[in-house]
């Protein structure tokens, strides 16, 4: 119970609400990433057509088959096909799972730097979404509804992180 926690460890009602929203967005991101992973695992099967393949310029499988779907190997940081050559779907599952777990633990106040870390991760996610949006539009010339879901979750997380960080700053000043 929150009443049993020391005053320094209790959350404001606004912060509690944001924690719930982060949990919901984390689960949403996990669901999207799970679907993306399912598409990735079946996209090379003969006759498979993903529900997210709407047309020639609206194809998630075309995006998932591109080198950009495995950014670490695309950038030359890891060996292509190696154990660390994670797809965007796998990275998304890790990221959104971490968001969900972190939000579940907010009231325990285990990390005194929770707000700056949340903001740093959310800014990184939003910047990476901007990069991927550029790749989709100008390099691949495609639209991916699954990817759009990821980007919406990332930009919503950024908004929540900004509000959470600003609340932290206002408490330090007061």
N, C-alpha and C positions, 0 to 999 in steps of 0.2 A: 504494500500500500504506500502511496506517495506521502501520506501523513506521517509514516514512520521514518521517512528520510530527513536528514538534517536540512535546515533552511537553504544552505548553499547548494544542495543537490536537487531541489525541487525545480520544476520547469514552470514558466509562465503559461497561462492558458494559450497564448498565441504560439509559443514554442511547442506545446503539446499538440496543438492542431497541425503545425507544420510537420511534426514527427509522424502523425497519422497520414498526412498527404505524401510524405516521402515513402512511407510503407506502401501505400497504394500505388504510387508511381514505380516503386521498386518491383512490386508484383506485376504491374503492367509491362514493364521492361522485360522481366523474366519470361512472361507469356510470349511476348513478341520474339525474344531471342530463342525461346524453345521452338516456336514455329519456324524461324529462320534455320535453326539447326536441323529440323525435320526436312525442310526443303533441300538443304545442303546434302543431307544423307540420301535423298532419293533422286536428285536432279539428273544424275547420269544414267538412271534406269530407262530402258527403252519404253516409250509411250507415256512417261510420267509428265503430267502437266500440273504445275503448282497453281493453286487458287489465286496467288498473287500475280500470275502472268496474265495481264489483261490484254496486251497487244504487243506489237513489235517494239514500240518505244516505251512500253509500260511493263517491263519484264524484270521481276526480282531475280529469276534464275540467271539471266544474262549478267546482272550485277554480281551475284554470288559466284559465278564462274570466272569473273575477271580477276586479274592479279591484285586489284585493290581490295578484294575481300579478305586478303591475308596481308595486312599492311607491313608487318615486321619483316616478312621475306621479300615483299615488294620493295621495301626500302633497303634491303641488303643487310639487315640486322641479324637475321637468323637464316639458317639453311631452309630452302624451300622444301616442304614436305616433312621437315624435322619435327621433333616433339614440341618445340617452342613456336612453331609456325601456326599460331592459333587463328582461327577464322573470327570475323567480326561477331558472329553469333555466339561463339564460346566466350570471347572477351565480354560481350554484352551480358551473358549469364553471370559471369564473375562480378562485373561491375554492379548490375542491378541487384544481385544477391547481397553484395556488400552494403549497398544503400539500404536495403530492407533490414538487414541485421543491425546496422549502425543505428537506424531509427528506432528499432526495438529496444536498444540499449541506452538511448539518450537520457532517460530519467536516472540511470545509475551514475552518470557523470564520471565515467571511468577515464576520460581524456579531457584534461583542462583546455586543450587546443582543438576541441571538436568543431567549433564554428569555422575557424580558419582552414582546417583540413577539409571540411565539407565544401567550403567556398572554392578552395584550390582544385578539388576533384571535379566539382561542377563546372568551373571555368574551363578546365582541361577538356571535359566532355563536350561542352558547347563549342569550343574552338575546333575540336576534332570533327564535330558535326558540320561546322562551316566548311572545313576542308573536304569532307565527304560530299556535301551538297555541291561544291564546286566541281568535284570529280564527276558526280552524276550528271550535272547540267552541261559542262563544257568539255569534258573528256569522253565520257561514255555516251552522252546524249540520250540518257535513259531517265525514266521515272520509276522509282521503286517504292511501292506503298508500304512495304515492311520497313524500309529504311526511313521513310517519313515518320513512321511511328516511333522509331528510335530517336529521331531528331526532336520530335515534340516532347518526348519524355526528358531528353537532355536539357532542352531550353526551360521546361517547367522546373526541373531540378535546380537549374541556375537561379531562377527567380526565387525559389524557396531558400536557397543558400544565401542569397543577398539579403533577404529579409531576416534570416536567422543571424547572419553576421552583424547586421545593423543593430539588432536588438542587443547583442553582446556588447557592442561599442557604447550604446546608450546607457547600459548598466554600469560600465566602467567609469563613465563621465559623471554620472549622478551620485 
